[in-house]
Amino acid sequence: MFVPAHAGQAANITSAIYSQPTTRYQHGVLGDAIEYGALELRLSNGRAIMLTLPNDRVFEDIAPRLTDVDLDGDFEIIALESSLTLGARLSIYDENGLVAATPYIGRSHRWLAPIGSADLDGDGYIEIAYIDRPHLAKTLIVWRFQQGQLTKIANQKDLTNHRIGWDFIPGGIRECENGPKIITASGNWSDVMATELSSDGQLTSKPVGSYTGPEDLTAALNCP
């Protein structure tokens, strides 16, 4: 059950953690059988808010991400949750509950690996990127958050950012003077790839180095 913030009370999210460890979803993509059944938020007024998922869902994630997705100056939470029967989806929460979510992948034990969020194409809205099934489909998908909704705007195959058993997700979004770049590995793990979203909604990828380990993706986040 989700307990919302009091109506009319100014209270912004200052921190978030997953809690209520559970083994009810036996997938183990992050290296163990432990997922999470709840999301705890702390607000600027000192309040704590608990979101508890129903028994058919878990947070199959590393950590909640504090992000100002609507650019109003306050944080929302980007989280990864999985249905026991329909697989993973990416969700956005605020202090009042669920704001928006992508569709579930559609099959149990199918996962997605978040990359990050930024205004990738300079249109004044935040885009959120993830790899759909990084061990299988290896497809980069980009969604735009606008007027309280998520809209899929682009996708590109043959990119990945996670191996089964890793309890981390390397890479991310590099923001430098020449614009944001999505940093992942190539689908065969041979190259570090930088992908750019153009103003017309096209994704363009190019190799920026050889891949020898996850530290190469971390290093590629540094501005040249």
GROMACS elastic network, one bead per residue, 0.5 to 0.9 nm:
[ bonds ]
;  ai    aj funct       b0    kb
    1    50     6  0.77003   500
    1    51     6  0.59838   500
    1    52     6  0.52700   500
    1    53     6  0.71692   500
    1    54     6  0.81118   500
    2    49     6  0.75304   500
    2    50     6  0.60224   500
    2    52     6  0.63330   500
    2    53     6  0.85140   500
    2    96     6  0.81463   500
    2    97     6  0.67922   500
    3    49     6  0.61109   500
    3    50     6  0.64405   500
    3    51     6  0.70353   500
    3    95     6  0.87720   500
    3    96     6  0.77079   500
    3    97     6  0.82018   500
    4     7     6  0.82992   500
    4    49     6  0.69957   500
    4    50     6  0.86490   500
    4    51     6  0.89595   500
    4    95     6  0.61447   500
    4    97     6  0.66428   500
    5     8     6  0.86372   500
    5     9     6  0.72597   500
    5    10     6  0.87856   500
    5    11     6  0.74206   500
    5    43     6  0.88798   500
    5    47     6  0.82775   500
    5    49     6  0.75472   500
    5    95     6  0.59785   500
    5    96     6  0.58900   500
    6     9     6  0.55615   500
    6    10     6  0.85562   500
    6    11     6  0.86763   500
    6    96     6  0.87882   500
    7    10     6  0.85360   500
    9    45     6  0.89544   500
   10    44     6  0.84624   500
   10    45     6  0.78587   500
   11    43     6  0.56763   500
   11    44     6  0.54204   500
   11    45     6  0.56563   500
   11    46     6  0.85715   500
   11    47     6  0.83308   500
   11    95     6  0.79751   500
   12    42     6  0.82912   500
   12    43     6  0.51773   500
   12    44     6  0.52417   500
   12    45     6  0.76441   500
   12    74     6  0.61038   500
   12    75     6  0.69090   500
   12    76     6  0.87708   500
   12    94     6  0.87101   500
   12    95     6  0.72937   500
   13    16     6  0.76747   500
   13    41     6  0.65526   500
   13    42     6  0.57833   500
   13    44     6  0.62164   500
   13    66     6  0.81698   500
   13    74     6  0.72019   500
   13    75     6  0.58377   500
   13    76     6  0.70902   500
   13    77     6  0.85122   500
   13    94     6  0.75646   500
   13    95     6  0.66757   500
   14    41     6  0.76164   500
   14    42     6  0.56799   500
   14    43     6  0.53700   500
   14    44     6  0.59202   500
   14    66     6  0.81490   500
   14    74     6  0.89482   500
   14    75     6  0.74809   500
   15    40     6  0.83570   500
   15    41     6  0.59337   500
   15    42     6  0.52367   500
   15    43     6  0.72398   500
   15    66     6  0.73045   500
   16    39     6  0.69782   500
   16    40     6  0.55382   500
   16    42     6  0.62784   500
   16    63     6  0.83395   500
   16    64     6  0.63125   500
   16    65     6  0.78560   500
   16    66     6  0.74925   500
   16    77     6  0.78004   500
   17    38     6  0.85965   500
   17    39     6  0.59228   500
   17    40     6  0.53890   500
   17    41     6  0.68537   500
   17    42     6  0.89500   500
   17    63     6  0.66115   500
   17    64     6  0.62190   500
   18    21     6  0.81802   500
   18    35     6  0.89229   500
   18    36     6  0.61053   500
   18    37     6  0.75965   500
   18    38     6  0.57877   500
   18    40     6  0.61450   500
   18    41     6  0.89625   500
   18    59     6  0.75377   500
   18    61     6  0.86512   500
   18    62     6  0.86340   500
   18    63     6  0.67344   500
   18    64     6  0.69985   500
   19    35     6  0.88987   500
   19    36     6  0.56766   500
   19    37     6  0.64277   500
   19    38     6  0.51005   500
   19    39     6  0.59322   500
   19    40     6  0.67635   500
   19    52     6  0.89678   500
   20    35     6  0.84324   500
   20    36     6  0.54561   500
   20    37     6  0.51249   500
   20    38     6  0.56442   500
   20    39     6  0.83358   500
   20    52     6  0.84408   500
   21    34     6  0.60887   500
   21    35     6  0.56496   500
   21    37     6  0.61587   500
   21    38     6  0.81139   500
   22    25     6  0.76259   500
   22    33     6  0.81059   500
   22    34     6  0.55829   500
   22    35     6  0.53402   500
   22    36     6  0.54805   500
   22    37     6  0.63234   500
   22    58     6  0.80069   500
   23    26     6  0.62685   500
   23    33     6  0.56922   500
   23    34     6  0.51767   500
   23    35     6  0.62787   500
   23    36     6  0.82464   500
   24    33     6  0.85327   500
   24    34     6  0.83691   500
   24    35     6  0.79903   500
   24    55     6  0.79738   500
   24    56     6  0.83967   500
   24    57     6  0.87731   500
   24    58     6  0.81399   500
   24    84     6  0.82960   500
   25    28     6  0.83017   500
   25    33     6  0.75005   500
   25    34     6  0.80914   500
   25    35     6  0.72036   500
   25    56     6  0.84989   500
   25    57     6  0.80303   500
   25    58     6  0.71992   500
   25    60     6  0.87555   500
   25    82     6  0.85836   500
   25    83     6  0.85155   500
   25    84     6  0.61225   500
   25   109     6  0.86355   500
   26    32     6  0.88353   500
   26    33     6  0.57579   500
   26    34     6  0.81121   500
   26    35     6  0.87253   500
   26    84     6  0.88126   500
   26   109     6  0.83295   500
   27    30     6  0.84031   500
   27    32     6  0.81628   500
   27    33     6  0.65301   500
   27    34     6  0.89356   500
   27   108     6  0.88559   500
   27   109     6  0.59218   500
   27   110     6  0.88457   500
   28    31     6  0.52806   500
   28    34     6  0.73496   500
   28    35     6  0.84136   500
   28    60     6  0.89751   500
   28   164     6  0.82078   500
   28   165     6  0.70805   500
   29    32     6  0.72131   500
   29    33     6  0.82821   500
   29    60     6  0.85541   500
   29   109     6  0.85178   500
   29   111     6  0.80210   500
   29   163     6  0.83201   500
   29   164     6  0.52378   500
   29   165     6  0.53534   500
   29   166     6  0.74614   500
   29   167     6  0.82852   500
   30    33     6  0.81651   500
   30    34     6  0.87490   500
   30    60     6  0.81178   500
   30    61     6  0.78792   500
   30    62     6  0.79971   500
   30   163     6  0.87048   500
   30   164     6  0.65788   500
   30   166     6  0.52607   500
   30   168     6  0.74952   500
   31    34     6  0.87200   500
   31   164     6  0.71490   500
   31   166     6  0.58387   500
   31   167     6  0.59312   500
   32    35     6  0.83511   500
   32   165     6  0.74905   500
   32   167     6  0.85396   500
   34    60     6  0.85189   500
   35    58     6  0.62821   500
   35    59     6  0.60213   500
   35    60     6  0.53856   500
   35    61     6  0.73863   500
   36    39     6  0.79888   500
   36    53     6  0.88498   500
   36    58     6  0.54921   500
   36    60     6  0.67744   500
   36    61     6  0.81541   500
   37    51     6  0.85061   500
   37    52     6  0.59374   500
   37    53     6  0.55398   500
   37    54     6  0.78480   500
   37    55     6  0.78623   500
   37    57     6  0.73765   500
   37    58     6  0.50903   500
   37    59     6  0.61747   500
   38    50     6  0.68164   500
   38    51     6  0.53469   500
   38    53     6  0.58220   500
   38    58     6  0.77119   500
   38    59     6  0.73029   500
   39    49     6  0.82609   500
   39    50     6  0.58518   500
   39    51     6  0.50201   500
   39    52     6  0.65421   500
   39    53     6  0.82850   500
   39    59     6  0.81690   500
   39    64     6  0.81665   500
   40    48     6  0.69504   500
   40    49     6  0.57346   500
   40    51     6  0.63242   500
   40    52     6  0.86294   500
   41    47     6  0.82625   500
   41    48     6  0.56509   500
   41    49     6  0.50216   500
   41    50     6  0.63581   500
   41    51     6  0.81430   500
   41    94     6  0.89005   500
   41    95     6  0.74021   500
   42    45     6  0.84036   500
   42    46     6  0.66432   500
   42    47     6  0.59172   500
   42    49     6  0.64464   500
   42    95     6  0.88967   500
   43    46     6  0.54241   500
   43    47     6  0.52757   500
   43    48     6  0.63317   500
   43    49     6  0.78809   500
   43    95     6  0.79290   500
   44    47     6  0.72995   500
   49    95     6  0.74484   500
   51    97     6  0.77483   500
   53    56     6  0.78479   500
   53    57     6  0.60263   500
   53    58     6  0.65850   500
   53    59     6  0.82718   500
   54    57     6  0.57958   500
   54    58     6  0.80258   500
   55    58     6  0.76247   500
   55    84     6  0.86922   500
   56    82     6  0.84852   500
   56    83     6  0.58182   500
   56    84     6  0.54194   500
   56    85     6  0.77322   500
   57    60     6  0.89557   500
   57    81     6  0.68330   500
   57    82     6  0.54925   500
   57    84     6  0.58410   500
   57    85     6  0.87314   500
   58    61     6  0.88599   500
   58    80     6  0.86972   500
   58    81     6  0.55330   500
   58    82     6  0.53896   500
   58    83     6  0.66761   500
   58    84     6  0.77760   500
   59    62     6  0.86920   500
   59    79     6  0.74021   500
   59    80     6  0.58411   500
   59    82     6  0.61532   500
   59    83     6  0.89673   500
   59    88     6  0.89926   500
   60    79     6  0.87933   500
   60    80     6  0.60366   500
   60    81     6  0.53708   500
   60    82     6  0.60029   500
   60    88     6  0.78420   500
   60   111     6  0.83636   500
   61    64     6  0.75358   500
   61    79     6  0.72544   500
   61    80     6  0.55219   500
   61    81     6  0.70572   500
   61   113     6  0.85462   500
   61   167     6  0.89691   500
   62    80     6  0.85957   500
   62   167     6  0.69761   500
   62   168     6  0.67940   500
   62   169     6  0.82683   500
   63    79     6  0.76245   500
   63    80     6  0.87309   500
   64    77     6  0.62574   500
   64    78     6  0.60307   500
   64    79     6  0.51755   500
   64    80     6  0.78167   500
   65    76     6  0.81084   500
   65    77     6  0.54024   500
   65    78     6  0.50414   500
   65    79     6  0.65413   500
   65   116     6  0.88654   500
   66    75     6  0.56705   500
   66    76     6  0.57620   500
   66    78     6  0.65985   500
   67    70     6  0.87733   500
   67    71     6  0.89382   500
   67    74     6  0.81456   500
   67    75     6  0.51030   500
   67    76     6  0.52980   500
   67    77     6  0.59828   500
   67    78     6  0.68062   500
   67   117     6  0.78246   500
   68    71     6  0.52886   500
   68    72     6  0.69449   500
   68    73     6  0.64432   500
   68    74     6  0.57217   500
   68    76     6  0.55277   500
   68    77     6  0.81289   500
   68   126     6  0.85241   500
   69    72     6  0.81023   500
   69    74     6  0.86600   500
   69    75     6  0.73291   500
   69    76     6  0.64345   500
   69    77     6  0.84549   500
   69    78     6  0.85784   500
   69    92     6  0.85450   500
   69   117     6  0.79843   500
   69   118     6  0.84285   500
   69   125     6  0.80253   500
   69   126     6  0.58042   500
   69   127     6  0.82119   500
   69   128     6  0.87282   500
   69   145     6  0.68222   500
   69   146     6  0.87707   500
   70    73     6  0.81186   500
   70    74     6  0.83225   500
   70    75     6  0.86036   500
   70    76     6  0.81991   500
   70   125     6  0.74087   500
   70   126     6  0.71002   500
   70   145     6  0.71318   500
   70   146     6  0.72528   500
   70   147     6  0.79214   500
   70   148     6  0.77190   500
   71    74     6  0.73979   500
   71    75     6  0.85924   500
   71   124     6  0.88243   500
   71   125     6  0.77995   500
   71   126     6  0.78245   500
   72    75     6  0.83372   500
   75    94     6  0.75226   500
   76    92     6  0.67744   500
   76    93     6  0.58502   500
   76    95     6  0.77523   500
   76    99     6  0.88857   500
   77    91     6  0.80670   500
   77    92     6  0.54751   500
   77    93     6  0.50367   500
   77    94     6  0.61263   500
   77    95     6  0.89254   500
   78    90     6  0.71710   500
   78    91     6  0.58446   500
   78    93     6  0.66491   500
   79    89     6  0.86533   500
   79    90     6  0.59565   500
   79    91     6  0.52527   500
   79    92     6  0.62501   500
   79    93     6  0.76822   500
   79   114     6  0.87925   500
   80    88     6  0.69118   500
   80    89     6  0.60295   500
   80    91     6  0.61165   500
   80    92     6  0.87994   500
   80   112     6  0.79844   500
   80   113     6  0.83152   500
   80   114     6  0.77589   500
   81    87     6  0.83021   500
   81    88     6  0.56446   500
   81    89     6  0.56900   500
   81    90     6  0.64311   500
   81    91     6  0.70850   500
   82    85     6  0.83991   500
   82    86     6  0.72691   500
   82    87     6  0.50063   500
   82    89     6  0.61234   500
   82    90     6  0.86493   500
   82   104     6  0.77125   500
   82   108     6  0.82676   500
   82   109     6  0.84330   500
   82   110     6  0.85064   500
   82   111     6  0.76205   500
   83    86     6  0.50351   500
   83    88     6  0.62161   500
   83    89     6  0.81410   500
   83   104     6  0.76299   500
   83   106     6  0.89606   500
   83   107     6  0.86461   500
   83   108     6  0.70531   500
   83   109     6  0.87999   500
   84    87     6  0.63065   500
   84    88     6  0.87670   500
   84   107     6  0.86000   500
   84   108     6  0.57818   500
   84   109     6  0.76350   500
   85   106     6  0.77260   500
   85   107     6  0.60379   500
   85   109     6  0.79554   500
   86    89     6  0.88584   500
   86   104     6  0.58843   500
   86   105     6  0.63455   500
   86   109     6  0.79429   500
   86   110     6  0.78695   500
   87   104     6  0.59128   500
   87   105     6  0.55133   500
   87   106     6  0.58131   500
   87   107     6  0.50152   500
   87   109     6  0.55093   500
   87   111     6  0.61447   500
   87   112     6  0.88387   500
   88   103     6  0.83810   500
   88   104     6  0.53364   500
   88   105     6  0.57222   500
   88   106     6  0.79080   500
   88   107     6  0.83316   500
   88   108     6  0.79853   500
   88   109     6  0.79250   500
   88   110     6  0.62382   500
   88   111     6  0.50040   500
   88   112     6  0.62764   500
   89   101     6  0.68667   500
   89   102     6  0.56238   500
   89   103     6  0.59432   500
   89   105     6  0.64821   500
   89   111     6  0.78409   500
   89   112     6  0.72695   500
   90   100     6  0.86884   500
   90   101     6  0.56619   500
   90   102     6  0.55080   500
   90   103     6  0.79246   500
   90   104     6  0.80513   500
   90   112     6  0.80564   500
   90   114     6  0.80193   500
   90   130     6  0.86923   500
   91    98     6  0.73534   500
   91    99     6  0.76727   500
   91   100     6  0.59309   500
   91   102     6  0.65236   500
   92    97     6  0.86381   500
   92    98     6  0.60962   500
   92    99     6  0.54205   500
   92   100     6  0.53154   500
   92   101     6  0.61013   500
   93    96     6  0.75520   500
   93    97     6  0.53909   500
   93    99     6  0.51848   500
   93   100     6  0.72696   500
   93   101     6  0.88799   500
   94    97     6  0.54380   500
   94    98     6  0.65636   500
   94    99     6  0.66232   500
   95    98     6  0.86404   500
   96    99     6  0.82680   500
   98   101     6  0.78344   500
   99   148     6  0.67012   500
   99   149     6  0.78129   500
  100   145     6  0.86746   500
  100   148     6  0.67590   500
  100   149     6  0.58137   500
  100   150     6  0.64561   500
  101   104     6  0.86338   500
  101   149     6  0.80014   500
  101   150     6  0.68076   500
  102   105     6  0.87589   500
  102   143     6  0.84855   500
  102   150     6  0.67682   500
  102   151     6  0.82618   500
  102   152     6  0.84947   500
  103   106     6  0.79276   500
  104   107     6  0.79254   500
  105   108     6  0.83714   500
  105   110     6  0.66954   500
  105   111     6  0.75006   500
  105   112     6  0.83102   500
  105   132     6  0.80859   500
  105   133     6  0.86424   500
  106   110     6  0.78539   500
  107   110     6  0.59689   500
  108   111     6  0.85084   500
  110   132     6  0.86734   500
  110   133     6  0.63019   500
  110   136     6  0.88634   500
  111   131     6  0.89056   500
  111   132     6  0.69011   500
  111   133     6  0.52403   500
  111   134     6  0.76444   500
  111   135     6  0.87323   500
  112   130     6  0.66407   500
  112   131     6  0.55879   500
  112   134     6  0.65095   500
  113   129     6  0.89704   500
  113   130     6  0.54746   500
  113   131     6  0.51302   500
  113   132     6  0.66783   500
  113   133     6  0.72657   500
  113   134     6  0.66523   500
  113   160     6  0.85577   500
  113   161     6  0.71145   500
  113   162     6  0.69536   500
  113   169     6  0.70715   500
  114   117     6  0.89747   500
  114   128     6  0.82259   500
  114   129     6  0.63814   500
  114   131     6  0.63870   500
  114   132     6  0.86687   500
  114   161     6  0.87881   500
  114   169     6  0.77226   500
  114   172     6  0.83366   500
  115   128     6  0.77131   500
  115   129     6  0.54193   500
  115   131     6  0.71632   500
  115   161     6  0.79974   500
  115   169     6  0.77455   500
  115   170     6  0.82063   500
  115   171     6  0.68622   500
  115   173     6  0.68861   500
  115   182     6  0.76372   500
  115   183     6  0.80973   500
  115   184     6  0.82128   500
  116   127     6  0.85221   500
  116   128     6  0.59234   500
  116   129     6  0.56421   500
  116   130     6  0.71074   500
  116   171     6  0.89205   500
  116   172     6  0.55460   500
  116   173     6  0.58712   500
  116   182     6  0.81941   500
  117   120     6  0.79301   500
  117   126     6  0.65082   500
  117   127     6  0.55310   500
  117   129     6  0.62219   500
  117   172     6  0.85352   500
  117   173     6  0.71476   500
  118   121     6  0.87282   500
  118   125     6  0.81139   500
  118   126     6  0.51494   500
  118   127     6  0.54775   500
  118   128     6  0.67306   500
  118   129     6  0.87188   500
  118   173     6  0.75632   500
  118   175     6  0.84052   500
  118   180     6  0.74692   500
  119   122     6  0.56063   500
  119   123     6  0.69225   500
  119   124     6  0.63598   500
  119   125     6  0.55899   500
  119   127     6  0.55317   500
  119   128     6  0.85263   500
  119   144     6  0.87746   500
  119   180     6  0.77792   500
  120   123     6  0.80048   500
  120   125     6  0.83821   500
  120   126     6  0.71632   500
  120   127     6  0.60817   500
  120   128     6  0.85893   500
  120   179     6  0.75798   500
  120   180     6  0.57511   500
  120   181     6  0.75724   500
  120   182     6  0.86743   500
  120   196     6  0.74363   500
  120   197     6  0.59112   500
  120   198     6  0.78695   500
  120   199     6  0.86753   500
  121   124     6  0.81409   500
  121   125     6  0.84628   500
  121   126     6  0.88901   500
  121   127     6  0.82541   500
  121   179     6  0.83258   500
  121   180     6  0.81309   500
  121   196     6  0.81536   500
  121   197     6  0.55552   500
  121   198     6  0.54712   500
  121   199     6  0.51069   500
  121   200     6  0.83421   500
  121   201     6  0.77620   500
  122   125     6  0.75480   500
  122   126     6  0.89573   500
  122   179     6  0.85265   500
  122   198     6  0.85537   500
  122   199     6  0.70665   500
  123   126     6  0.83987   500
  123   199     6  0.73676   500
  125   144     6  0.68828   500
  125   145     6  0.65473   500
  125   146     6  0.64658   500
  126   143     6  0.85267   500
  126   144     6  0.59582   500
  126   145     6  0.57307   500
  126   146     6  0.76907   500
  127   142     6  0.64520   500
  127   143     6  0.54119   500
  127   145     6  0.61350   500
  127   150     6  0.88773   500
  127   153     6  0.89535   500
  128   141     6  0.83427   500
  128   142     6  0.56426   500
  128   143     6  0.51957   500
  128   144     6  0.63150   500
  128   145     6  0.76070   500
  128   150     6  0.89491   500
  129   140     6  0.69954   500
  129   141     6  0.57437   500
  129   143     6  0.64336   500
  129   144     6  0.89283   500
  129   172     6  0.88730   500
  129   173     6  0.87936   500
  129   182     6  0.80091   500
  130   139     6  0.82850   500
  130   140     6  0.58365   500
  130   141     6  0.56339   500
  130   142     6  0.67370   500
  130   143     6  0.87739   500
  130   161     6  0.89300   500
  131   134     6  0.55706   500
  131   137     6  0.85036   500
  131   138     6  0.62092   500
  131   139     6  0.53570   500
  131   141     6  0.61518   500
  131   142     6  0.88833   500
  131   159     6  0.73889   500
  131   160     6  0.61331   500
  131   161     6  0.70306   500
  131   162     6  0.86784   500
  131   184     6  0.89785   500
  132   135     6  0.87269   500
  132   136     6  0.83238   500
  132   137     6  0.64025   500
  132   138     6  0.60190   500
  132   139     6  0.51518   500
  132   140     6  0.62292   500
  132   141     6  0.67288   500
  132   160     6  0.84628   500
  133   136     6  0.52620   500
  133   137     6  0.51360   500
  133   138     6  0.56176   500
  133   139     6  0.70410   500
  133   160     6  0.83701   500
  134   137     6  0.62448   500
  134   139     6  0.70226   500
  134   140     6  0.87162   500
  134   159     6  0.76820   500
  134   160     6  0.50040   500
  134   161     6  0.63290   500
  134   162     6  0.58741   500
  134   163     6  0.73917   500
  134   164     6  0.88448   500
  134   187     6  0.84134   500
  135   138     6  0.62202   500
  135   160     6  0.74880   500
  135   161     6  0.88081   500
  135   162     6  0.71186   500
  135   163     6  0.64975   500
  135   164     6  0.71003   500
  135   187     6  0.89278   500
  136   139     6  0.86304   500
  137   157     6  0.75033   500
  137   158     6  0.78361   500
  137   159     6  0.88575   500
  137   160     6  0.88212   500
  138   156     6  0.86967   500
  138   157     6  0.60330   500
  138   158     6  0.54060   500
  138   159     6  0.52186   500
  138   160     6  0.51186   500
  138   161     6  0.84251   500
  138   186     6  0.88543   500
  138   187     6  0.62490   500
  139   155     6  0.66986   500
  139   156     6  0.55525   500
  139   158     6  0.59993   500
  139   159     6  0.57717   500
  139   160     6  0.70085   500
  139   187     6  0.86458   500
  140   154     6  0.81776   500
  140   155     6  0.53101   500
  140   156     6  0.50765   500
  140   157     6  0.61492   500
  140   158     6  0.79374   500
  140   159     6  0.62132   500
  140   160     6  0.74538   500
  141   152     6  0.73444   500
  141   153     6  0.79260   500
  141   154     6  0.59234   500
  141   156     6  0.66799   500
  141   157     6  0.87491   500
  142   151     6  0.85428   500
  142   152     6  0.59891   500
  142   153     6  0.59191   500
  142   154     6  0.52579   500
  142   155     6  0.61768   500
  142   156     6  0.89868   500
  142   197     6  0.88825   500
  143   150     6  0.59853   500
  143   151     6  0.52338   500
  143   153     6  0.55792   500
  143   154     6  0.72294   500
  144   149     6  0.79638   500
  144   150     6  0.54751   500
  144   151     6  0.51904   500
  144   152     6  0.63603   500
  144   153     6  0.66607   500
  145   148     6  0.65652   500
  145   149     6  0.55197   500
  145   151     6  0.65856   500
  146   149     6  0.54163   500
  146   150     6  0.65452   500
  146   151     6  0.77707   500
  147   150     6  0.85314   500
  152   155     6  0.82020   500
  153   201     6  0.65412   500
  153   202     6  0.87630   500
  154   197     6  0.82988   500
  154   201     6  0.63212   500
  154   202     6  0.67183   500
  154   203     6  0.68687   500
  155   202     6  0.85322   500
  155   203     6  0.72458   500
  156   159     6  0.74189   500
  156   203     6  0.68650   500
  156   204     6  0.85511   500
  156   205     6  0.87957   500
  157   160     6  0.87712   500
  157   187     6  0.79579   500
  158   185     6  0.88258   500
  158   186     6  0.60592   500
  158   188     6  0.76640   500
  159   184     6  0.65031   500
  159   185     6  0.58433   500
  159   188     6  0.80923   500
  159   189     6  0.85589   500
  159   193     6  0.78851   500
  160   163     6  0.86044   500
  160   184     6  0.59017   500
  160   185     6  0.53082   500
  160   186     6  0.60428   500
  160   187     6  0.53694   500
  160   188     6  0.83309   500
  160   189     6  0.77960   500
  161   169     6  0.64326   500
  161   170     6  0.62623   500
  161   171     6  0.67710   500
  161   172     6  0.88842   500
  161   183     6  0.85583   500
  161   184     6  0.53238   500
  161   185     6  0.57690   500
  161   186     6  0.83534   500
  161   187     6  0.85970   500
  161   189     6  0.88455   500
  161   214     6  0.85738   500
  161   217     6  0.85769   500
  162   165     6  0.86073   500
  162   166     6  0.68756   500
  162   168     6  0.78619   500
  162   169     6  0.58287   500
  162   170     6  0.72128   500
  162   185     6  0.87945   500
  162   214     6  0.88859   500
  163   166     6  0.58463   500
  163   169     6  0.86611   500
  164   167     6  0.87786   500
  165   168     6  0.88790   500
  166   169     6  0.73042   500
  169   172     6  0.83912   500
  169   214     6  0.85991   500
  170   183     6  0.87408   500
  170   184     6  0.77527   500
  170   214     6  0.59288   500
  170   215     6  0.75679   500
  170   216     6  0.87605   500
  170   217     6  0.59438   500
  170   218     6  0.61127   500
  171   174     6  0.86944   500
  171   182     6  0.78950   500
  171   183     6  0.51718   500
  171   184     6  0.54584   500
  171   185     6  0.81027   500
  171   214     6  0.78053   500
  171   215     6  0.86592   500
  171   216     6  0.83829   500
  171   218     6  0.53701   500
  171   219     6  0.84422   500
  171   220     6  0.75595   500
  171   221     6  0.68865   500
  172   181     6  0.84722   500
  172   182     6  0.60274   500
  172   183     6  0.52882   500
  172   184     6  0.70540   500
  172   217     6  0.79936   500
  172   218     6  0.79174   500
  172   221     6  0.69706   500
  173   180     6  0.64391   500
  173   181     6  0.55730   500
  173   183     6  0.57947   500
  173   184     6  0.89038   500
  173   194     6  0.89889   500
  173   221     6  0.68140   500
  174   179     6  0.81982   500
  174   180     6  0.54156   500
  174   181     6  0.51392   500
  174   182     6  0.63860   500
  174   183     6  0.68786   500
  174   194     6  0.87908   500
  174   220     6  0.77543   500
  174   222     6  0.68956   500
  174   223     6  0.70921   500
  175   178     6  0.79146   500
  175   179     6  0.59077   500
  175   181     6  0.65361   500
  175   182     6  0.89426   500
  175   221     6  0.80197   500
  175   222     6  0.86319   500
  175   223     6  0.74160   500
  176   179     6  0.54989   500
  176   180     6  0.62142   500
  176   181     6  0.82637   500
  176   222     6  0.84417   500
  176   223     6  0.56858   500
  176   224     6  0.82122   500
  177   180     6  0.81610   500
  177   223     6  0.83329   500
  178   181     6  0.87806   500
  179   196     6  0.82352   500
  180   195     6  0.87303   500
  180   196     6  0.69526   500
  180   197     6  0.83702   500
  181   194     6  0.56425   500
  181   195     6  0.53898   500
  181   196     6  0.51179   500
  181   197     6  0.78561   500
  181   221     6  0.86928   500
  182   193     6  0.78527   500
  182   194     6  0.54191   500
  182   196     6  0.64219   500
  182   197     6  0.86223   500
  182   205     6  0.87764   500
  182   221     6  0.88615   500
  183   192     6  0.71287   500
  183   193     6  0.57357   500
  183   195     6  0.65893   500
  183   217     6  0.66258   500
  183   218     6  0.85881   500
  183   220     6  0.69685   500
  183   221     6  0.69405   500
  184   191     6  0.86847   500
  184   192     6  0.60295   500
  184   193     6  0.53073   500
  184   194     6  0.67034   500
  184   195     6  0.80644   500
  184   217     6  0.65051   500
  185   188     6  0.78308   500
  185   189     6  0.55707   500
  185   190     6  0.73040   500
  185   191     6  0.57191   500
  185   193     6  0.53577   500
  185   194     6  0.84829   500
  185   207     6  0.87254   500
  185   211     6  0.70376   500
  185   214     6  0.88279   500
  185   217     6  0.72291   500
  186   189     6  0.51127   500
  186   190     6  0.61907   500
  186   191     6  0.53539   500
  186   192     6  0.62563   500
  186   193     6  0.60129   500
  186   207     6  0.80834   500
  186   211     6  0.84519   500
  187   190     6  0.78061   500
  187   191     6  0.85404   500
  188   191     6  0.79279   500
  189   192     6  0.77597   500
  189   210     6  0.87386   500
  189   211     6  0.62450   500
  189   212     6  0.81022   500
  189   213     6  0.87438   500
  190   209     6  0.89689   500
  190   210     6  0.60856   500
  190   211     6  0.51624   500
  190   212     6  0.74796   500
  191   207     6  0.59442   500
  191   208     6  0.73519   500
  191   209     6  0.58236   500
  191   212     6  0.81738   500
  192   206     6  0.84546   500
  192   207     6  0.56083   500
  192   208     6  0.56779   500
  192   209     6  0.52082   500
  192   210     6  0.56873   500
  192   211     6  0.53258   500
  192   212     6  0.89748   500
  192   216     6  0.71329   500
  192   217     6  0.63964   500
  192   220     6  0.76938   500
  193   205     6  0.63397   500
  193   206     6  0.55433   500
  193   208     6  0.57550   500
  193   209     6  0.74555   500
  193   210     6  0.88828   500
  193   217     6  0.85608   500
  193   220     6  0.88928   500
  194   204     6  0.82487   500
  194   205     6  0.55409   500
  194   206     6  0.55697   500
  194   207     6  0.62675   500
  194   208     6  0.64582   500
  194   220     6  0.85359   500
  195   203     6  0.64204   500
  195   204     6  0.53775   500
  195   206     6  0.65454   500
  195   207     6  0.88162   500
  196   202     6  0.80470   500
  196   203     6  0.55448   500
  196   204     6  0.53044   500
  196   205     6  0.64507   500
  196   206     6  0.88887   500
  197   200     6  0.80894   500
  197   201     6  0.61260   500
  197   202     6  0.56189   500
  197   204     6  0.66568   500
  198   201     6  0.53793   500
  198   202     6  0.53123   500
  198   203     6  0.65044   500
  198   204     6  0.78908   500
  199   202     6  0.74221   500
  207   210     6  0.77409   500
  208   220     6  0.79252   500
  209   216     6  0.81383   500
  209   220     6  0.83425   500
  210   216     6  0.78704   500
  211   214     6  0.76763   500
  211   215     6  0.87789   500
  211   216     6  0.60790   500
  211   217     6  0.76937   500
  212   215     6  0.80457   500
  212   216     6  0.67138   500
  213   216     6  0.57675   500
  213   217     6  0.76892   500
  214   217     6  0.53926   500
  214   218     6  0.67134   500
  214   219     6  0.88736   500
  215   219     6  0.61085   500
  215   220     6  0.85946   500
  216   219     6  0.50599   500
  216   220     6  0.61877   500
  216   221     6  0.89718   500
  217   220     6  0.51332   500
  217   221     6  0.68414   500
  218   221     6  0.55459   500
  218   222     6  0.77647   500
  219   222     6  0.58253   500
  220   223     6  0.76113   500
  220   224     6  0.85007   500
  221   224     6  0.89402   500
